[in-house]
């Protein structure tokens, strides 16, 4: 059963992380409509806390390098941006080879 860590709250990280158990009622398949008497449990370990923290850190990293964009924009504006046509051609060929039609 997959667990979506985005919906898990109050996680702790580090070596002293506690295990959290939440009892879940199991379906009694032998008699439809009968109340459940069995219980399963789910343990969320330190790994889930570490994964949640990693996801938070990744979410905080900007997708675009604003400093680089500003540098390139300034070079274009001042007419100092040089295009290496050989490198552009190589990247186009490489892209086409990786993703044919």
N, C-alpha and C positions, 0 to 999 in steps of 0.2 A: 504494500500500500504506500504510494508516494505521499510525502508530506511537503506542503508548500511552506517554506520557511518564511515567506513574506507575511504570512498570517499569524506567525508565532510571535508573541510579545513577551516582554520582561525576561529576556535571555541574559545570562551572564556568561562571560568568557574568562579564560584563564584556567590554571590548573586546579583551582578550588571550586570550579563550577559544580553545581549540584545537579543531580538527576531529578527530573520531574516526572512523576507517574500520574497518569490520568486514567481512571478506570472507564472502560467502554463496555456497554452491554452487548453481548453477542446475540445473534439471531438464533432462536431455537428452531431449527429446521425440521425437527421430528414432528412437531405439532403446530401447524400454522395458527396464528392468533394467540398461542400460549405465551404467557409472560416469560421474559428471559430470566434464567437463573444463573447462567454462566457469565463470567466477566473476563475480558481481555484487558491488558494494560499496554500503554505505549510509554516508552522511556525516551526522553529527549536528552541526549548526552552533550558533552562538551563540544563535540564536532559540529552540532547544529548551531551552537553559539558562535563558534569560530566562523562557520559559513555565513551566518547572518552578519557578523562584523565585517567580513570580507565584502559582502554585497553592499553594505553601507559605504565602505571605503571606495569601492568602484563607482558607486553612484555619485560620490562627491568629486570625482575627477572630471574636469571639463572635457567634452567631446572634441572641442576645437581649441587649438593653441592660439589664443588671442594675440600673444606677442608676435608669433610668427606671421599671422595674418596681417597685423599692422606693419611689420617689416616689409612684407611682399607688396602690400598696398602702397606704401610709401615709395618703394622702388619703381612700381608701375607708374605712379603719379609723376615722379621726377624723370622718368624715361631711362632709368638705370637697370631695369629688370631685363636680364638676358635669358633667352630661351635656348636651351640646348636641344636642338631638333633631333640629334642622334639619340639622345636619352629618351625623348618623347616617343620616337619611333620604336625603340626597343621595348618600352613599357606597353605600347599598343600591341605589338606582336606577342609579348608575354601574356597580356590579358586575353588576347584571342586564342592563344594556345591553351590556356587554362579553362576558358569558357567558350568552346565552339558552339555555334548555334544552339 
